[in-house]
Amino acid sequence: MTQTPRLDGAHHTVAVIGGGQAGLSVSHCLGERGVDHVVIEAHRVGHEWRARRWDSFCLVTPNWQCRLPGHPYTGPDPDGFMARDDIVRYLEEYVAASRPPLVEGVTVTRLRRKAGGVFDVTTTAGEFTADQVVVATGPYHTPKLPRTAERLPAGVEQVHSSGYRNPDQLPAGAVLVVGTGQSGCQIAEDLHLAGRQVHLAVGGAPRVARFYRGRDCVAWLDGMGHYTRSIDGFDDADAVRLRVNHYVTGRDGGRDIDLRAFARDGMRLYGRLIEAEGPLLEFADDLKTNLDHADAVAESIKDAIDAHIEAHGIQAPTEPRYRPVWQPDEQPATLDLTAAGVTSVVWATGFTRDHRWIEVPAFDGRGYPMHWRGVSSTPGLYFLGLPWQHTWGSGRFEAVGRDAEFIAGHIDASRRLADVCGTLTGAPSALAAALPIG
Ligand SMILES: Cc1cc2nc3c(=O)[nH]c(=O)nc-3n(C[C@H](O)[C@H](O)[C@H](O)COP(=O)(O)OP(=O)(O)OC[C@H]3O[C@@H](n4cnc5c(N)ncnc54)[C@H](O)[C@@H]3O)c2cc1C
């Protein structure tokens, strides 16, 4: 429920910062436990999806994985993939059903922890205090652009993937898309399907088949326990958290993204972009390696599914394996934008996190929050919605609810402990770390 912002001088038991799926989930869980709190959202609920995704955007994860606490997907197409506007509606319906104590249009500009452990929350609508704080501001803050972008000719229009909407937004002519994570591949496909000449700088992202042996690969992986695997079980947790997602799409009911098929049909593929000087771009000699790697990962996932099917005696149709439909004869090392008629560039080069407004010593040398399952090293401060915070689905619809339950349980337990012990703000979460929760 949207309230008129009246924050100055208030005190709340918990401040939840961010009203995306993570903030709404933890609010629901706190509400169930009767914990007083407020949710502060800089824009409107669903902002990230509404304002930073393209018109044809669809989830790549199936709808049945959208299981926010108290609000699982119950629509007509559990195996389908919600389009952008459906996702916004799904979140708006969550607000209508959960009625969180939500304040929209207010940004938290500064967070500090006073002596004694209470948090000072400075916002664009005044300053208030809170005993505990959940930072649920999402994983993707600032569009990341390589500085190469500054050296392109002034006449070439440049847009980051978060600002791309549709092919008509770009000037007539060919388009260069840089990056082949989820966004780059899907935007390249969007332009390709619209009949634009696309040049694509291919990076090292892996891919996954959409369907295999009669089911969505996500369904197979779910049955194999892939999505409950904790980050604690990886020796290289840091590297796992930084991994690029596998590319695939949910568009038109879901299908593979096969860059070789795009190339066969006229898209021009290159290796990683490494240099630009005016209209002349230079690419690494890694196109073949990157395509082979993406296919090898997709096939290794199929190997794992085959092994699972066999080990459990599951009846499933067999299916021929992928055969590359195109090979690069040569690896083009350069592209002259002017000669190729390229009038725009879409940078699908990711985002960086920006937590500088959190003036609390809860970060490591790289600026990554020091936490275990979102319980930070600073008593009373929590994070929610970080990629691989606990499992694969932590930064997604799949498991943000499970993490929200854990954080809300931790907050509730720490408050109950405070009642028993008779102390303190902030400090209880450290004490409660010993409690068996979750
Ligand atoms: C291209 C792309 C495709 C994706 N596809 C999928 C998919 O198929 N399936 C899936 O499950 N996930 C997908 N995700 C991942 C994930 O679901 C989204 O990133 C999701 O938006 C994360 O939800 P969140 O609530 O953690 O963060 P956000 O949705 O980013 O919400 C954070 C909110 O906090 C607010 N905020 C930020 N800073 C402040 C502040 N200082 N004060 C107040 N408010 C603030 C923002 O306005 C925002 O509304 C995708 C992500 C991207 C980028």
The ligand as a Tripos MOL2 file, in Angstrom:
@<TRIPOS>MOLECULE
LIG
   53    58     1     0     0
SMALL
NO_CHARGES

@<TRIPOS>ATOM
      1 C1         18.5650   -8.7830  -18.2950 C.3       1 LIG1
      2 C2         18.1440   -9.5370  -17.0580 C.ar      1 LIG1
      3 C3         17.3970  -10.6740  -17.2040 C.ar      1 LIG1
      4 C4         16.9650  -11.3770  -16.0730 C.ar      1 LIG1
      5 N1         16.2170  -12.5170  -16.2530 N.ar      1 LIG1
      6 C5         15.7850  -13.1860  -15.1720 C.ar      1 LIG1
      7 C6         14.9610  -14.3490  -15.3100 C.ar      1 LIG1
      8 O1         14.6470  -14.7980  -16.4050 O.2       1 LIG1
      9 N2         14.5260  -14.9680  -14.1900 N.ar      1 LIG1
     10 C7         14.8360  -14.5270  -12.9450 C.ar      1 LIG1
     11 O2         14.3700  -15.1210  -11.9730 O.2       1 LIG1
     12 N3         15.6450  -13.4600  -12.7930 N.ar      1 LIG1
     13 C8         16.1190  -12.7780  -13.8520 C.ar      1 LIG1
     14 N4         16.9290  -11.6800  -13.6720 N.ar      1 LIG1
     15 C9         17.4950  -11.4130  -12.3280 C.3       1 LIG1
     16 C10        16.5820  -10.8100  -11.2810 C.3       1 LIG1
     17 O3         15.3410  -11.4590  -11.1610 O.3       1 LIG1
     18 C11        16.3600   -9.3180  -11.4630 C.3       1 LIG1
     19 O4         17.6040   -8.6510  -11.5050 O.3       1 LIG1
     20 C12        15.5140   -8.7070  -10.3250 C.3       1 LIG1
     21 O5         15.1840   -7.4260  -10.7290 O.3       1 LIG1
     22 C13        16.1860   -8.6840   -8.9430 C.3       1 LIG1
     23 O6         15.2130   -8.3130   -7.9580 O.3       1 LIG1
     24 P1         15.6360   -7.4810   -6.6530 P.3       1 LIG1
     25 O7         14.4010   -7.1880   -5.8880 O.co2     1 LIG1
     26 O8         16.7430   -8.1750   -5.9500 O.co2     1 LIG1
     27 O9         16.2580   -6.1680   -7.2520 O.3       1 LIG1
     28 P2         15.5910   -5.0540   -8.1770 P.3       1 LIG1
     29 O10        14.5210   -5.6180   -9.0150 O.co2     1 LIG1
     30 O11        16.7550   -4.3880   -8.8310 O.co2     1 LIG1
     31 O12        14.8970   -4.0860   -7.1490 O.3       1 LIG1
     32 C14        15.6420   -3.2310   -6.3180 C.3       1 LIG1
     33 C15        14.8040   -2.0280   -6.0540 C.3       1 LIG1
     34 O13        15.5120   -1.2130   -5.1280 O.3       1 LIG1
     35 C16        15.3100    0.1490   -5.4810 C.3       1 LIG1
     36 N5         16.4550    0.8820   -4.9390 N.ar      1 LIG1
     37 C17        17.7400    0.8170   -5.3360 C.ar      1 LIG1
     38 N6         18.5150    1.6300   -4.5950 N.ar      1 LIG1
     39 C18        17.6800    2.2370   -3.7140 C.ar      1 LIG1
     40 C19        17.8770    3.1750   -2.6760 C.ar      1 LIG1
     41 N7         19.1000    3.6590   -2.3860 N.pl3     1 LIG1
     42 N8         16.7880    3.6030   -1.9670 N.ar      1 LIG1
     43 C20        15.5580    3.0990   -2.2400 C.ar      1 LIG1
     44 N9         15.3180    2.1880   -3.2040 N.ar      1 LIG1
     45 C21        16.3670    1.7550   -3.9200 C.ar      1 LIG1
     46 C22        15.2180    0.1480   -6.9990 C.3       1 LIG1
     47 O14        14.4690    1.2340   -7.4640 O.3       1 LIG1
     48 C23        14.5450   -1.1860   -7.2890 C.3       1 LIG1
     49 O15        13.1570   -1.0760   -7.4990 O.3       1 LIG1
     50 C24        17.3440  -10.9450  -14.7790 C.ar      1 LIG1
     51 C25        18.1120   -9.7860  -14.6480 C.ar      1 LIG1
     52 C26        18.5080   -9.0810  -15.7650 C.ar      1 LIG1
     53 C27        19.3480   -7.8420  -15.6060 C.3       1 LIG1
@<TRIPOS>BOND
     1     1     2 1
     2     2     3 ar
     3     2    52 ar
     4     3     4 ar
     5     4     5 ar
     6     4    50 ar
     7     5     6 ar
     8     6     7 ar
     9     6    13 1
    10     7     8 2
    11     7     9 ar
    12     9    10 ar
    13    10    11 2
    14    10    12 ar
    15    12    13 ar
    16    13    14 ar
    17    14    15 1
    18    14    50 ar
    19    15    16 1
    20    16    17 1
    21    16    18 1
    22    18    19 1
    23    18    20 1
    24    20    21 1
    25    20    22 1
    26    22    23 1
    27    23    24 1
    28    24    25 2
    29    24    26 1
    30    24    27 1
    31    27    28 1
    32    28    29 2
    33    28    30 1
    34    28    31 1
    35    31    32 1
    36    32    33 1
    37    33    34 1
    38    33    48 1
    39    34    35 1
    40    35    36 1
    41    35    46 1
    42    36    37 ar
    43    36    45 ar
    44    37    38 ar
    45    38    39 ar
    46    39    40 ar
    47    39    45 ar
    48    40    41 1
    49    40    42 ar
    50    42    43 ar
    51    43    44 ar
    52    44    45 ar
    53    46    47 1
    54    46    48 1
    55    48    49 1
    56    50    51 ar
    57    51    52 ar
    58    52    53 1
@<TRIPOS>SUBSTRUCTURE
     1 LIG1         1 GROUP 0 **** ****
